[in-house]
Amino acid sequence: MTTNHIENLRPMLESGLDALCIKLTKEQQDKIINYLIILSKWNSVYNLTAIRDPKEMMTHHVLDSLSAVPAFTEAQNVLDVGSGGGLPGMILAICYPDKKISMIDTVSKKTAFLNQAKAELGLNNVTVYSARVESLQVNQPFDVITSRAFSELNNFVNWSQHLLAEGGRFIAMKGVHPQGEMERLPEGWEVKEVRPLTVPGLDAERHLIFIQKTAA
């Protein structure tokens, strides 16, 4: 990524944050830019994302993830399932340095990238797991489990429900309204809210799906 690319990204990030009404310090903004630089560098070798253009990465990945950030205000311990290149996990970790953010992926080159980004960005609140989510065991369950275009909602819930704390919830990032997937949720789980998202510079449907256990 050239110096010009980097300088072009900053106004995109600043205007996107304004549109989303999200306040970040200059240090946090710098970390987001540096995250994109690291992602772009690794992507040229390891193919972490199909998107190559840094401006598209900013819109389709960073601003897309930032649009979901306000939904995690009350969370304390979050797991990002199928994190891939760290979306939304890395963005959440930068925006919320006081929260524990864990990321899990089965692909070792992706978790190697996540660990490298964690180290370079100094993200002490990040934990990276290289495993299948259905086999993961943790001492402290998560109050929020999230994913971004990971799998069908029923798989997402079935595979990771053993990691959710009592009273916790799933927050799934989806594109178009996933009516069919919502109807196929496992028994005992229900959609509490569907929240449309508007991503600055992206003309595409985005939704957050909030899922919790059905009340007894």
ZIQUI-V637630 format. One record per helix or strand of 3 or more residues. SS is the DSSP state (h for helix, s for strand). FROM is the first residue (numbers start at 0). TO is the last residue. If there is no record, write none. Layout:
# ZIQUI-V637630
ss=SS from=FROM to=TO
ss=SS from=FROM to=TO
This chain:
# ZIQUI-V637630
ss=h from=2 to=19
ss=h from=25 to=45
ss=h from=53 to=65
ss=h from=68 to=71
ss=s from=76 to=80
ss=h from=88 to=94
ss=s from=99 to=104
ss=h from=107 to=120
ss=s from=125 to=129
ss=h from=132 to=134
ss=s from=141 to=147
ss=h from=152 to=162
ss=s from=163 to=173
ss=h from=178 to=182
ss=s from=188 to=196
ss=s from=205 to=212
